[in-house]
Amino acid sequence: MPTPVLYSFRRCPYAIRARMAVFNSDIQIDIHEVSLKNKPRAMLEVSSKGTVPVLVVDDQVIDESLDIMLWALNINDPDGWYADYSEAEKSHAMQLITQNDEEFKGWLDKYKYADRHPEFEQNYYREKCENYLWILETALQKGTYLMGDTVSLADMAIFPFIRQFSMVDQQWFDNCPFPNTRRWLTSLLGLPLFARVMAKTSAGLK
Ligand SMILES: N[C@@H](CCC(=O)N[C@@H](CS)C(=O)NCC(=O)O)C(=O)O
């Protein structure tokens, strides 16, 4: 089987979550870092929607980050991010991820680029984001991670977006009333796996 190719963009939260799962599963892949302003023709030929990440494995094209995570975890889930959970827990994890992808991300983009959305002040967009942070904070008051005391798919799929949120106004985040979310994010950002996923040189890539 030829080595699977992952079209990726280093800072993209969707690509980060996909790389977290693929790297953790120890599957050998070639990472193709993409310029979003000049996407490679080979990528657009297999996925015309033009978003990263895109995984090409044999004749299969997977162009949704969550599907890439599930593909990797299905092959190898050494730390039990997914397989070890009950169906009810899996569905709860998916619900948290869907809320991130379908609601929070939209408000996050407006918060980050508030100058492009002058109909409201930046604080308005941040307060919209906070609705989701409350949900995370409540879960994280009960356990170290979103699904309990071990890392799960939910943590890995969501934290790259909370990272992005935290960086919009780091000072605000460092003082915000979500201490458990802050603690959770700090712990995930400190993982050696995250350092590997974010490495700028190919030495960090598998
Ligand atoms: N639903 C997709 C969303 C991926 C996505 O929107 N990625 C952004 C980068 S963070 C992108 O490629 N945008 C296209 C562009 O900027 O041209 C997924 O989960 O993979």
The ligand as an ORCA input file, in Angstrom:
! r2SCAN-3c Opt
* xyz 0 1
  N     -15.393     20.531      8.015
  C     -14.007     20.592      7.579
  C     -13.531     22.020      7.768
  C     -12.071     22.221      7.393
  C     -11.738     23.698      7.188
  O     -12.621     24.559      7.116
  N     -10.426     24.010      7.092
  C     -10.041     25.351      6.759
  C      -8.680     25.712      7.319
  S      -8.672     25.871      9.074
  C      -9.882     25.472      5.261
  O      -9.312     24.616      4.638
  N     -10.417     26.546      4.677
  C     -10.336     26.761      3.262
  C      -9.612     28.013      2.914
  O      -9.214     28.769      3.818
  O      -9.437     28.252      1.725
  C     -13.191     19.581      8.367
  O     -13.570     19.253      9.507
  O     -12.187     19.060      7.852
*
